[in-house]
Amino acid sequence: LVDLAVKNHGITFIPTFIAYQRLAKGELVPILEQYQLPTLNAYAVYPKNRFLSQRCRYLIDFIAERFGDNPYWDDF
């Protein structure tokens, strides 16, 4: 879809994490920016115990930082 939009074969609605490089280069131009879809959330689900492994904690922290409220691909 990104390639078709870049080649002027129409418009597409795709997430910014797919198109952010093309947007940064100016190959794509955002339209209808005022239109917002409902927010989707992701959750980390793990067994409730007091001994959450350090690996699991690091993974949860990494995901929260990398994909949180302001993901890196929206900083173009």
Biopython code that builds the backbone (N, CA, C, O; Angstrom):
import numpy as np
from Bio.PDB.StructureBuilder import StructureBuilder

atoms = [
    (1, "LEU", "N", (0.822, -1.203, 0.000)),
    (1, "LEU", "CA", (0.000, 0.000, 0.000)),
    (1, "LEU", "C", (0.859, 1.258, 0.000)),
    (1, "LEU", "O", (0.536, 2.240, -0.668)),
    (2, "VAL", "N", (1.955, 1.220, 0.754)),
    (2, "VAL", "CA", (2.843, 2.378, 0.787)),
    (2, "VAL", "C", (3.429, 2.628, -0.601)),
    (2, "VAL", "O", (3.442, 3.763, -1.078)),
    (3, "ASP", "N", (3.906, 1.582, -1.239)),
    (3, "ASP", "CA", (4.494, 1.735, -2.571)),
    (3, "ASP", "C", (3.482, 2.276, -3.579)),
    (3, "ASP", "O", (3.823, 3.116, -4.413)),
    (4, "LEU", "N", (2.251, 1.801, -3.505)),
    (4, "LEU", "CA", (1.227, 2.307, -4.414)),
    (4, "LEU", "C", (0.935, 3.780, -4.162)),
    (4, "LEU", "O", (0.759, 4.548, -5.108)),
    (5, "ALA", "N", (0.881, 4.179, -2.905)),
    (5, "ALA", "CA", (0.623, 5.585, -2.590)),
    (5, "ALA", "C", (1.785, 6.463, -3.064)),
    (5, "ALA", "O", (1.562, 7.560, -3.576)),
    (6, "VAL", "N", (3.015, 5.989, -2.896)),
    (6, "VAL", "CA", (4.182, 6.751, -3.347)),
    (6, "VAL", "C", (4.163, 6.924, -4.864)),
    (6, "VAL", "O", (4.600, 7.952, -5.382)),
    (7, "LYS", "N", (3.658, 5.921, -5.567)),
    (7, "LYS", "CA", (3.605, 5.972, -7.037)),
    (7, "LYS", "C", (2.338, 6.651, -7.562)),
    (7, "LYS", "O", (2.007, 6.527, -8.741)),
    (8, "ASN", "N", (1.636, 7.362, -6.690)),
    (8, "ASN", "CA", (0.437, 8.129, -7.056)),
    (8, "ASN", "C", (-0.701, 7.261, -7.586)),
    (8, "ASN", "O", (-1.395, 7.638, -8.530)),
    (9, "HIS", "N", (-0.883, 6.102, -6.972)),
    (9, "HIS", "CA", (-1.994, 5.231, -7.357)),
    (9, "HIS", "C", (-3.140, 5.301, -6.361)),
    (9, "HIS", "O", (-3.985, 4.407, -6.328)),
    (10, "GLY", "N", (-3.179, 6.329, -5.568)),
    (10, "GLY", "CA", (-4.285, 6.497, -4.632)),
    (10, "GLY", "C", (-3.792, 6.892, -3.257)),
    (10, "GLY", "O", (-2.609, 7.158, -3.045)),
    (11, "ILE", "N", (-4.733, 6.924, -2.331)),
    (11, "ILE", "CA", (-4.412, 7.237, -0.943)),
    (11, "ILE", "C", (-4.620, 5.986, -0.107)),
    (11, "ILE", "O", (-5.329, 5.063, -0.508)),
    (12, "THR", "N", (-4.003, 5.970, 1.042)),
    (12, "THR", "CA", (-4.125, 4.819, 1.918)),
    (12, "THR", "C", (-4.119, 5.272, 3.371)),
    (12, "THR", "O", (-3.593, 6.335, 3.703)),
    (13, "PHE", "N", (-4.701, 4.464, 4.216)),
    (13, "PHE", "CA", (-4.660, 4.718, 5.652)),
    (13, "PHE", "C", (-3.790, 3.635, 6.269)),
    (13, "PHE", "O", (-4.194, 2.476, 6.366)),
    (14, "ILE", "N", (-2.600, 4.023, 6.682)),
    (14, "ILE", "CA", (-1.667, 3.067, 7.274)),
    (14, "ILE", "C", (-1.068, 3.671, 8.536)),
    (14, "ILE", "O", (-0.990, 4.893, 8.666)),
    (15, "PRO", "N", (-0.649, 2.830, 9.454)),
    (15, "PRO", "CA", (-0.044, 3.341, 10.685)),
    (15, "PRO", "C", (1.282, 4.050, 10.398)),
    (15, "PRO", "O", (1.982, 3.720, 9.440)),
    (16, "THR", "N", (1.607, 5.014, 11.232)),
    (16, "THR", "CA", (2.843, 5.761, 11.022)),
    (16, "THR", "C", (4.080, 4.892, 11.178)),
    (16, "THR", "O", (5.113, 5.202, 10.585)),
    (17, "PHE", "N", (4.014, 3.818, 11.952)),
    (17, "PHE", "CA", (5.212, 2.985, 12.097)),
    (17, "PHE", "C", (5.562, 2.275, 10.794)),
    (17, "PHE", "O", (6.685, 1.797, 10.641)),
    (18, "ILE", "N", (4.633, 2.197, 9.861)),
    (18, "ILE", "CA", (4.915, 1.622, 8.547)),
    (18, "ILE", "C", (5.405, 2.698, 7.582)),
    (18, "ILE", "O", (6.278, 2.431, 6.757)),
    (19, "ALA", "N", (4.865, 3.893, 7.673)),
    (19, "ALA", "CA", (5.141, 4.930, 6.679)),
    (19, "ALA", "C", (6.057, 6.049, 7.160)),
    (19, "ALA", "O", (6.309, 6.989, 6.406)),
    (20, "TYR", "N", (6.563, 5.980, 8.390)),
    (20, "TYR", "CA", (7.285, 7.133, 8.927)),
    (20, "TYR", "C", (8.529, 7.508, 8.117)),
    (20, "TYR", "O", (8.850, 8.692, 8.010)),
    (21, "GLN", "N", (9.228, 6.538, 7.552)),
    (21, "GLN", "CA", (10.423, 6.865, 6.765)),
    (21, "GLN", "C", (10.045, 7.593, 5.486)),
    (21, "GLN", "O", (10.718, 8.544, 5.090)),
    (22, "ARG", "N", (8.986, 7.159, 4.844)),
    (22, "ARG", "CA", (8.523, 7.823, 3.608)),
    (22, "ARG", "C", (7.963, 9.209, 3.917)),
    (22, "ARG", "O", (8.125, 10.135, 3.121)),
    (23, "LEU", "N", (7.314, 9.357, 5.055)),
    (23, "LEU", "CA", (6.823, 10.671, 5.463)),
    (23, "LEU", "C", (7.992, 11.613, 5.741)),
    (23, "LEU", "O", (7.959, 12.781, 5.352)),
    (24, "ALA", "N", (9.028, 11.105, 6.416)),
    (24, "ALA", "CA", (10.201, 11.930, 6.726)),
    (24, "ALA", "C", (10.922, 12.378, 5.458)),
    (24, "ALA", "O", (11.457, 13.486, 5.415)),
    (25, "LYS", "N", (10.944, 11.533, 4.424)),
    (25, "LYS", "CA", (11.592, 11.879, 3.153)),
    (25, "LYS", "C", (10.727, 12.796, 2.294)),
    (25, "LYS", "O", (11.210, 13.363, 1.315)),
    (26, "GLY", "N", (9.455, 12.945, 2.652)),
    (26, "GLY", "CA", (8.556, 13.761, 1.858)),
    (26, "GLY", "C", (7.928, 13.009, 0.702)),
    (26, "GLY", "O", (7.266, 13.616, -0.140)),
    (27, "GLU", "N", (8.121, 11.693, 0.643)),
    (27, "GLU", "CA", (7.524, 10.891, -0.424)),
    (27, "GLU", "C", (6.023, 10.721, -0.225)),
    (27, "GLU", "O", (5.283, 10.529, -1.190)),
    (28, "LEU", "N", (5.580, 10.791, 1.007)),
    (28, "LEU", "CA", (4.155, 10.751, 1.333)),
    (28, "LEU", "C", (3.794, 12.015, 2.099)),
    (28, "LEU", "O", (4.620, 12.581, 2.815)),
    (29, "VAL", "N", (2.560, 12.442, 1.940)),
    (29, "VAL", "CA", (2.065, 13.633, 2.618)),
    (29, "VAL", "C", (0.839, 13.238, 3.424)),
    (29, "VAL", "O", (-0.102, 12.668, 2.873)),
    (30, "PRO", "N", (0.833, 13.531, 4.720)),
    (30, "PRO", "CA", (-0.347, 13.190, 5.513)),
    (30, "PRO", "C", (-1.538, 14.071, 5.144)),
    (30, "PRO", "O", (-1.393, 15.272, 4.916)),
    (31, "ILE", "N", (-2.705, 13.456, 5.091)),
    (31, "ILE", "CA", (-3.953, 14.195, 4.880)),
    (31, "ILE", "C", (-4.917, 13.793, 5.990)),
    (31, "ILE", "O", (-4.713, 12.786, 6.668)),
    (32, "LEU", "N", (-5.941, 14.568, 6.166)),
    (32, "LEU", "CA", (-6.954, 14.315, 7.196)),
    (32, "LEU", "C", (-6.331, 14.104, 8.574)),
    (32, "LEU", "O", (-6.758, 13.226, 9.324)),
    (33, "GLU", "N", (-5.322, 14.906, 8.905)),
    (33, "GLU", "CA", (-4.637, 14.762, 10.190)),
    (33, "GLU", "C", (-5.548, 15.034, 11.380)),
    (33, "GLU", "O", (-5.296, 14.537, 12.478)),
    (34, "GLN", "N", (-6.599, 15.813, 11.176)),
    (34, "GLN", "CA", (-7.510, 16.110, 12.274)),
    (34, "GLN", "C", (-8.415, 14.927, 12.611)),
    (34, "GLN", "O", (-9.025, 14.896, 13.680)),
    (35, "TYR", "N", (-8.503, 13.952, 11.699)),
    (35, "TYR", "CA", (-9.330, 12.775, 11.923)),
    (35, "TYR", "C", (-8.568, 11.784, 12.799)),
    (35, "TYR", "O", (-7.463, 11.371, 12.447)),
    (36, "GLN", "N", (-9.141, 11.405, 13.919)),
    (36, "GLN", "CA", (-8.482, 10.492, 14.845)),
    (36, "GLN", "C", (-9.322, 9.235, 15.035)),
    (36, "GLN", "O", (-10.523, 9.310, 15.293)),
    (37, "LEU", "N", (-8.682, 8.096, 14.907)),
    (37, "LEU", "CA", (-9.340, 6.829, 15.218)),
    (37, "LEU", "C", (-9.280, 6.583, 16.721)),
    (37, "LEU", "O", (-8.444, 7.171, 17.406)),
    (38, "PRO", "N", (-10.139, 5.738, 17.236)),
    (38, "PRO", "CA", (-10.052, 5.424, 18.660)),
    (38, "PRO", "C", (-8.685, 4.821, 19.003)),
    (38, "PRO", "O", (-8.093, 4.094, 18.205)),
    (39, "THR", "N", (-8.212, 5.132, 20.179)),
    (39, "THR", "CA", (-6.923, 4.627, 20.642)),
    (39, "THR", "C", (-7.027, 3.148, 20.981)),
    (39, "THR", "O", (-8.006, 2.696, 21.574)),
    (40, "LEU", "N", (-6.001, 2.410, 20.593)),
    (40, "LEU", "CA", (-5.909, 0.993, 20.942)),
    (40, "LEU", "C", (-4.833, 0.826, 22.006)),
    (40, "LEU", "O", (-3.831, 1.540, 21.991)),
    (41, "ASN", "N", (-5.028, -0.089, 22.910)),
    (41, "ASN", "CA", (-4.060, -0.325, 23.975)),
    (41, "ASN", "C", (-3.514, -1.736, 23.880)),
    (41, "ASN", "O", (-4.154, -2.635, 23.335)),
    (42, "ALA", "N", (-2.335, -1.911, 24.413)),
    (42, "ALA", "CA", (-1.722, -3.232, 24.529)),
    (42, "ALA", "C", (-1.406, -3.456, 26.003)),
    (42, "ALA", "O", (-1.080, -2.513, 26.725)),
    (43, "TYR", "N", (-1.502, -4.672, 26.434)),
    (43, "TYR", "CA", (-1.287, -4.995, 27.834)),
    (43, "TYR", "C", (-0.279, -6.122, 27.977)),
    (43, "TYR", "O", (-0.266, -7.052, 27.171)),
    (44, "ALA", "N", (0.558, -6.044, 28.989)),
    (44, "ALA", "CA", (1.457, -7.138, 29.341)),
    (44, "ALA", "C", (0.743, -7.967, 30.403)),
    (44, "ALA", "O", (0.414, -7.468, 31.479)),
    (45, "VAL", "N", (0.512, -9.221, 30.092)),
    (45, "VAL", "CA", (-0.184, -10.108, 31.023)),
    (45, "VAL", "C", (0.804, -11.163, 31.500)),
    (45, "VAL", "O", (1.436, -11.847, 30.695)),
    (46, "TYR", "N", (0.929, -11.285, 32.787)),
    (46, "TYR", "CA", (1.852, -12.247, 33.366)),
    (46, "TYR", "C", (1.272, -12.768, 34.672)),
    (46, "TYR", "O", (0.411, -12.122, 35.270)),
    (47, "PRO", "N", (1.737, -13.938, 35.121)),
    (47, "PRO", "CA", (1.185, -14.517, 36.347)),
    (47, "PRO", "C", (1.414, -13.608, 37.553)),
    (47, "PRO", "O", (2.478, -13.004, 37.698)),
    (48, "LYS", "N", (0.426, -13.522, 38.393)),
    (48, "LYS", "CA", (0.545, -12.690, 39.583)),
    (48, "LYS", "C", (1.325, -13.462, 40.647)),
    (48, "LYS", "O", (0.824, -14.421, 41.234)),
    (49, "ASN", "N", (2.507, -13.041, 40.870)),
    (49, "ASN", "CA", (3.293, -13.541, 41.990)),
    (49, "ASN", "C", (4.294, -12.466, 42.370)),
    (49, "ASN", "O", (4.465, -11.498, 41.630)),
    (50, "ARG", "N", (4.925, -12.608, 43.453)),
    (50, "ARG", "CA", (5.839, -11.557, 43.894)),
    (50, "ARG", "C", (7.232, -11.716, 43.322)),
    (50, "ARG", "O", (8.110, -10.899, 43.600)),
    (51, "PHE", "N", (7.455, -12.763, 42.519)),
    (51, "PHE", "CA", (8.775, -13.018, 41.967)),
    (51, "PHE", "C", (8.757, -12.940, 40.441)),
    (51, "PHE", "O", (9.020, -13.930, 39.759)),
    (52, "LEU", "N", (8.451, -11.775, 39.922)),
    (52, "LEU", "CA", (8.489, -11.555, 38.481)),
    (52, "LEU", "C", (9.957, -11.570, 38.063)),
    (52, "LEU", "O", (10.772, -10.849, 38.639)),
    (53, "SER", "N", (10.299, -12.381, 37.071)),
    (53, "SER", "CA", (11.700, -12.504, 36.675)),
    (53, "SER", "C", (12.226, -11.160, 36.170)),
    (53, "SER", "O", (11.475, -10.337, 35.645)),
    (54, "GLN", "N", (13.510, -10.964, 36.338)),
    (54, "GLN", "CA", (14.151, -9.726, 35.893)),
    (54, "GLN", "C", (14.053, -9.584, 34.380)),
    (54, "GLN", "O", (13.873, -8.478, 33.873)),
    (55, "ARG", "N", (14.168, -10.688, 33.660)),
    (55, "ARG", "CA", (14.017, -10.663, 32.196)),
    (55, "ARG", "C", (12.649, -10.155, 31.783)),
    (55, "ARG", "O", (12.526, -9.320, 30.887)),
    (56, "CYS", "N", (11.635, -10.663, 32.439)),
    (56, "CYS", "CA", (10.267, -10.243, 32.130)),
    (56, "CYS", "C", (10.088, -8.758, 32.436)),
    (56, "CYS", "O", (9.481, -8.029, 31.652)),
    (57, "ARG", "N", (10.612, -8.316, 33.562)),
    (57, "ARG", "CA", (10.513, -6.906, 33.943)),
    (57, "ARG", "C", (11.220, -6.024, 32.914)),
    (57, "ARG", "O", (10.688, -4.983, 32.527)),
    (58, "TYR", "N", (12.425, -6.430, 32.460)),
    (58, "TYR", "CA", (13.154, -5.667, 31.452)),
    (58, "TYR", "C", (12.372, -5.598, 30.142)),
    (58, "TYR", "O", (12.324, -4.549, 29.500)),
    (59, "LEU", "N", (11.762, -6.712, 29.746)),
    (59, "LEU", "CA", (10.981, -6.734, 28.510)),
    (59, "LEU", "C", (9.790, -5.794, 28.610)),
    (59, "LEU", "O", (9.531, -5.022, 27.686)),
    (60, "ILE", "N", (9.074, -5.848, 29.703)),
    (60, "ILE", "CA", (7.913, -4.961, 29.895)),
    (60, "ILE", "C", (8.348, -3.502, 29.870)),
    (60, "ILE", "O", (7.702, -2.674, 29.227)),
    (61, "ASP", "N", (9.436, -3.179, 30.562)),
    (61, "ASP", "CA", (9.932, -1.796, 30.580)),
    (61, "ASP", "C", (10.371, -1.344, 29.187)),
    (61, "ASP", "O", (10.103, -0.212, 28.785)),
    (62, "PHE", "N", (11.048, -2.235, 28.452)),
    (62, "PHE", "CA", (11.489, -1.909, 27.094)),
    (62, "PHE", "C", (10.298, -1.619, 26.188)),
    (62, "PHE", "O", (10.291, -0.620, 25.468)),
    (63, "ILE", "N", (9.300, -2.482, 26.221)),
    (63, "ILE", "CA", (8.116, -2.300, 25.374)),
    (63, "ILE", "C", (7.394, -1.009, 25.731)),
    (63, "ILE", "O", (6.970, -0.269, 24.844)),
    (64, "ALA", "N", (7.253, -0.738, 27.016)),
    (64, "ALA", "CA", (6.572, 0.484, 27.444)),
    (64, "ALA", "C", (7.320, 1.727, 26.984)),
    (64, "ALA", "O", (6.700, 2.704, 26.565)),
    (65, "GLU", "N", (8.656, 1.698, 27.058)),
    (65, "GLU", "CA", (9.447, 2.854, 26.632)),
    (65, "GLU", "C", (9.443, 3.010, 25.117)),
    (65, "GLU", "O", (9.292, 4.116, 24.598)),
    (66, "ARG", "N", (9.610, 1.904, 24.420)),
    (66, "ARG", "CA", (9.740, 1.932, 22.962)),
    (66, "ARG", "C", (8.418, 2.243, 22.258)),
    (66, "ARG", "O", (8.398, 2.975, 21.268)),
    (67, "PHE", "N", (7.323, 1.691, 22.765)),
    (67, "PHE", "CA", (6.028, 1.816, 22.089)),
    (67, "PHE", "C", (5.004, 2.557, 22.929)),
    (67, "PHE", "O", (3.805, 2.393, 22.699)),
    (68, "GLY", "N", (5.422, 3.359, 23.887)),
    (68, "GLY", "CA", (4.521, 4.058, 24.792)),
    (68, "GLY", "C", (3.720, 5.158, 24.116)),
    (68, "GLY", "O", (3.347, 5.045, 22.949)),
    (69, "ASP", "N", (3.464, 6.211, 24.857)),
    (69, "ASP", "CA", (2.624, 7.305, 24.366)),
    (69, "ASP", "C", (3.208, 8.020, 23.157)),
    (69, "ASP", "O", (2.457, 8.534, 22.327)),
    (70, "ASN", "N", (4.518, 8.065, 23.039)),
    (70, "ASN", "CA", (5.164, 8.769, 21.937)),
    (70, "ASN", "C", (6.219, 7.863, 21.303)),
    (70, "ASN", "O", (7.403, 8.008, 21.603)),
    (71, "PRO", "N", (5.818, 6.931, 20.431)),
    (71, "PRO", "CA", (6.786, 6.007, 19.835)),
    (71, "PRO", "C", (7.775, 6.744, 18.924)),
    (71, "PRO", "O", (7.478, 7.818, 18.402)),
    (72, "TYR", "N", (8.945, 6.147, 18.749)),
    (72, "TYR", "CA", (10.022, 6.797, 17.996)),
    (72, "TYR", "C", (9.641, 7.129, 16.559)),
    (72, "TYR", "O", (10.152, 8.100, 16.001)),
    (73, "TRP", "N", (8.751, 6.344, 15.945)),
    (73, "TRP", "CA", (8.424, 6.603, 14.541)),
    (73, "TRP", "C", (7.539, 7.827, 14.355)),
    (73, "TRP", "O", (7.374, 8.294, 13.229)),
    (74, "ASP", "N", (6.960, 8.362, 15.444)),
    (74, "ASP", "CA", (6.166, 9.575, 15.325)),
    (74, "ASP", "C", (7.007, 10.844, 15.543)),
    (74, "ASP", "O", (6.468, 11.950, 15.557)),
    (75, "ASP", "N", (8.325, 10.682, 15.713)),
    (75, "ASP", "CA", (9.213, 11.824, 15.944)),
    (75, "ASP", "C", (9.947, 12.261, 14.684)),
    (75, "ASP", "O", (11.076, 12.744, 14.776)),
    (76, "PHE", "N", (9.339, 12.105, 13.510)),
    (76, "PHE", "CA", (10.034, 12.466, 12.273)),
    (76, "PHE", "C", (9.916, 13.914, 11.969)),
    (76, "PHE", "O", (10.446, 14.379, 10.960)),
]
sb = StructureBuilder()
sb.init_structure("model")
sb.init_model(0)
sb.init_chain("A")
sb.init_seg("    ")
for serial, (resi, resn, name, xyz) in enumerate(atoms, 1):
    if name == "N":
        sb.init_residue(resn, " ", resi, " ")
    sb.init_atom(name, np.array(xyz, "f"), 0.0, 1.0, " ", f" {name:<3s}", serial, name[0])
structure = sb.get_structure()
